[in-house]
């Protein structure tokens, strides 16, 4: 969340709000090539189960149109492409061109070419007409957005009436004991793995810090409701380390 008109969070630092997009871009340009490997290592592969559950909650079916925001290397897009089939369409949108390139190459290598469109876009100002998509997902991307409420409102605008938004994001552990263990893991082990695997400890330190600055489950639920989403619910996974928020547009 933006603190005022001039500054915002970049991890634990305060930076000018108009510099955050550039700062986040530098992080993801740096980690793009090793992003999938690091995801598997950091989560022990559990991120695949979180994403699989998100897909199962999407209600997506053949012929529909899906927007995968901050879609990065295309894990969700690949699954959605197969669900919507030849008569549907999936738009993989990401603000970072390095991530888009990795995603495009990965999906092409897996035979996904016909019904996927790639768009470089800022979640705060989505370049699509009103009421375009049946389903919108944003997985592990909302915490990097400068103005989260503006982005959520933009998602609401381009979602069709009756459509749903799914926000998969790191959140707040449900117990203090788990929170302490998670802190030790995040601030000690993640930067170390980033240095060894991706030769970039600082980017993974930022990622750990950005998780701590992200709104908790109830706060994010309220933010979604404030911009017009209805029947907003969330489900904690892995003890609240991750939460899946779901909201509908009516």
Secondary structure, 3 states (H helix, E strand, C coil): CCCCCCEEEECCEEEEHHHHHHHHHHHHHHHHHHHHHHHHHHHCCHHHHHHHHHHHCCCCCCCCEEEEECCCCCHHHHHHHHHHCCCCEEEEEECCHHHHHHHHHHHHHCCCCCCEEEEECCHHHCCCCCCCEEEEEEECCHHHCCCHHHHHHHHHHHEEEEEEEEEEEECCCCCHHHHHHHHHHHHHHHHHHHHHHHCCHHHHHHHHHHHHHCCCHHHHHHHHHHCCCEEEEEEEEHHHCEEEEEEECC
